Amino acid sequence: MMPVKTGGAPLALRARRRLNAPAKGLFIMTLNLHIRGAILVAVAITGLVTLASPARADRCDDSAKELANQVDRLKVNFRAANVVYLTHPAAKELSVACRGDKYSIELYAKGDRKPKPEFFALVGSMAAIVFTVTKDDTTTGATRCLKRMGLLRGDKISMRYRRLNMECTRTKTDASIAITRGKDE
């Protein structure tokens, strides 16, 4: 007797496939519809949120513009990555940086080895605007940090003043201060 060929595989193979195949019942089909519906709703909500939210400028840009508007003779120079570079006659180098590993925002200033009172006032007013602390407190902290460097304490000072981390360094030609606030504060 010759096997009868039907459209594809022999009957025994078709029966075996059906026996080993997973059951496609009402629960499985309903579950597939619920998952598809949930994905569709999530995509629709995500699309609406992205279209409805306004475009926001970076915090560094906002801080730099506010500094330029509030501090006399301070100008925004250029931006590179997360750093905005500023210029002022009382300082050799100024910058505002955002989103570091250990800080949310950083203010960096470099001046002469023996800083003048104008430099202290500039750093104090900039830190007061960026970190929303009083100008007297930030000026006092910057002055203490920069004046502590010397023969007894060395050329690198780290201190904490009014929840601000201050790190002052000095070389043969200039002195610099970096003021940061931690991410958790």
N, C-alpha and C positions, 0 to 999 in steps of 0.2 A: 504494500500500500504506500502510495506516495503522499508525502506531506502536502497539505493544502496551504498555499501561500496566500496570506491575506495582506493587506496594504503595507506591512512593515515587518516587524519581528514575529516569530512564531507565537502561537497562543500561550504556550507555557511561559515564555519570557515576559509576555505582557502581563500575565497573571502574577508572576513573581514581582514585577515592578510595582504593581498595585498593592501587593501585600506588604512590601517594605516601605512604601511611600507614607509620609506623614499624613495624618488626617487633616482634611481641610473642612472644618466644620463651621458652623455659624459663629462660634467664639473667635476663631482665627480671622475670619473675614471682617467681623465687627472691629476687632482690635486693629487691623490694618487701616480701616477707615478712620478710627479715632486718632491714630498716630499721624496719618496724613493731614487730618484736620488741625491737629495741634501744631504741626510744623507750619502749615499755611497761616494760621493765626499769628504765630511767633514772627514769621517773616513780614507779615503785614504790619504788626506793631513796631518792629524794628525800622521798617521803611518810614513809617509815620514819624517816629521819634527823630530820626536823622534829618528828615525834611523840615520838621517844626522847630528844631533847636537852632538858635542863632549862632553865627560864627563868633568865636571868642578869641581875643588876642592873647598872646602868651603873657604870663605874669612878669617875665623879665622885661618885655617891651613896655608893659604898663608901668613898672617901677622906673625904668629909664626915662620915660616921657614925663612922669611925675617929678623925678629928680631934676630934669632939664627945665621944667616949668618953675620949680620952687627955689632952686639954688642959682644965685647970680653967676654969670660967666661959665656955667657948666653946659657942655654941648655933647650930644650923642654922636659918637664917631662912626662906628660900624658894628655889625653883629656877625659873630661866627659861632656856629653850633648853638650852645645854650648860654653863650656869654655875650653881653653887650658892653662894648668898650666906650668910655667917656673921656672927655678932655676938660682940663681946668688949669689955669695958670699956677695955682698953688701946689699942684701935684705932678709928678712925672708920669704916672700911670694910674688909671682908675678903671674898674670894671665891676659889673653886677652879673653874677652867674646863678643859674637856676638848676634845680634837680640833680644834685650830686648823690653819691651813695649814702652819705651820712648826714646830709643837710638839705633843707628845702630851698634856701637862698643864701648867697654869699656876697659880701661886699669886700673888694680888695682895693687898697690904695698904697701907692709907693711915692715917697718923697725924699728929701735930702736926709743925710745921716743925722743931722741935728735938726729935727722938724721945727718949723716956725709956728707961732700961734695960729696963723691963717690955715695951716694944714690941719691942726687939731680941730679948729672950728668947722672946716670943710668935712672932715671925716665924721664929726659929731652930728652935723646937720644931715648928711647923707644917710647915716645909720638910723637917725631918728625917723626919717621918712620911710626908709625901706622896712624897718623892723617895728614900726609904730611904738616906739619907746620915747620918753621925753628927751629933748636935745641935751639937757644938762646931764642926764645919766649917761648917754652915749659919749658925750664929750669927756666926761670924767673917766669913763672906762678906757677910752682910746688913749687919753693922756697918761693914765697909770700904766697901761701896757707898754707904750712907747718909751716912757721915762724909766721903766724898770730895767731896761737893757743896759748893760754896762760891764764894768770890770768884775763886780761881785757875782752877778746873776748870769752873765753870758750874753750871747748874741741871739738867743732864741727863747722867747717867753710865751708860755701858754697860760691863759687865765680865763676865769668865768666871771662875768659881771652882769647882773640883772638878766639872767637867763640867756645871755649871749656868750658864745665862745669866741675868744679873741686870741689870735696868735700873731705875735710880733717877731719879725726877724730883721737883722741888721747885717749889712756887708760893709766893706771899706768905703763905699761911696754913697749908699742910700739905706733907708729904713722903710719897711713895709708892714702893713697890718692887714690881716684877713679876719673879718667878723662874720660869723655864721650863727645860725640857729638850727638846732637839730630837727629832724623830721617829726619827732614825737612831741614837740613843744608848740 
